Amino acid sequence: MLYEELNSRKKKLGMTTEQLSQLSGVPVGTINKILSGETKSPRYDTLRALENVLYGLNGESPELNNRMTESDIRALSRMTPDAVREAARPYYTKRQGEYTVEDYRALPEDVRAELIDGVLIFLEVPTFTHQELVTELLLEFGNYVRKNKGPCRVVPSPLDVQLDCDDRTMVQPDIAVICRNERITRKGVYGAPDLCIEVISESTRKLDYSVKMQKYMDAGVREYWIVDPKREKIVCYIFEGEYAPEITMYTFNDRVPVRIWEGRLEVDFAAISDRLWTEPAEE
């Protein structure tokens, strides 16, 4: 049923009803009635506003559009009107690929998203293990920089990185190492960090392994780590030098050298892994 499909999509994106309301311009009360099944046939404009948010986020083909034509939805809306009583305009009605940094900056503060080549990608709330890994790596990198009084700065997400110095891309690496202070601005980073680290979540796996890898390489990031807790491996890309791109794979039992610092720092993933929280086994 319609409300079941909408609920399933909303849950998959990790989006709250309040966020959906802010992005679509549809009042919370109206959304609740639709998602509960109380409103059987939403108005055309209401349903389209929700579809734009729920099915237009990651460049996917809207399942609802495949099943219901525009005339179908209009016919349903005439059968059971459900007026949107509050004057509200959807935040975004552009096609994916047409969004800009201005659109990105206009998002509500509690909405986590990235902009890649004009496509808005909404991010789920990270897991505890994801955040613990980020914290462990921040400590490793930060302690090294402080001890050696180096010029680099180590910053976690949320941090706006205007990777291509254009108005079509804004990413948020889980960890960014910036060694060129001229690229730091009040709002974030303008240009490529020296090293980016992404800790894999299931919802970002394809993005981190393919799209972001290519974007980081093209933009001039010198080194890129993908830390994959599910597979317990680290993939390191070196984008500079005679043999670039150079790819090396490690496990959570290895020491991983930081190549932008010529291996003077080696991150002991075995020690980190021993400290990570382990989810209790189900009885």
C-alpha positions, 0 to 999 in steps of 0.5 A: 500500500502507498503509506507502507511504501512511504514509511519503508522509504523514510525508514531506509533514509533514516529521516525523521518526520520533522525533517521530512516536513522541513524538506517537503513543506508538508505539515507534520500533521498531514504527513502523520495522517498519510504515513499512518494510513488515515489519509488514503488518497493524498492530494497530488501536490502533497504526494509529489512534495513527499516523493521529491524528498523521499525518492529524489535524494540519491538519484534513484528511480522513484518506485512510486512513479513506476507504479502510479502515473501522474493522472493516477495520482490526480484521480485519487486526489479528486476522490478524497481531498486532503487540503494542506492547510498551512502555506508551505513551499517545498525546500527543493523541487529541482532535478538531481544534478541541478542543485548548487552549494546555495541549495545545500547551505539552505538545508535545515541545520539538523539535516545531514547531507552532501552535494556531489556534482549537483546531486543531494545525498542525505546521510543517515545517523552514524552508528556507535562503532562508526563514531568510535572508530572516527574518535580513535583515528582522530586521537592517533592523527591529532597526537602525532601532529601535536607531538611533532608540531606539524603544520597539518590540522585534523578535523572530523565531520561535520566539515564542509569541504568545497572539493572542486572549488565550484558550486556543484560539490560539497562533501563531508569526509569523516576525517580530513587532514589539511596541511595547506592553511590557505585552503582553510576558510571560516566556513570549512575547506576550499579545495582538496584536503591532503588526506581524507578518511571515510569510515564505511556505513552500509548506506554509504558503502557504494558512495565511498568506494566508487563515487568519492574515491574518483572525486577525491582523486580528481580533486587532488587529494593526496591520500584516501583511506576507506575504513570498513568495520564490517569487513575489518579492512582498510583500503588506502589510495595514494593519488600522487607519485609515479605509480599513482593511483597506488592501492594497498589493502590492510586488515584490522590486525595491521599497522597502517602507514600514513604516506603523506608523512612518509610512514612516520606515523603507523596506525595500529589497527589491532590495538584500536580493534581491541578497544572497540565496543562489541555488540552483545550476541543475541540470545 
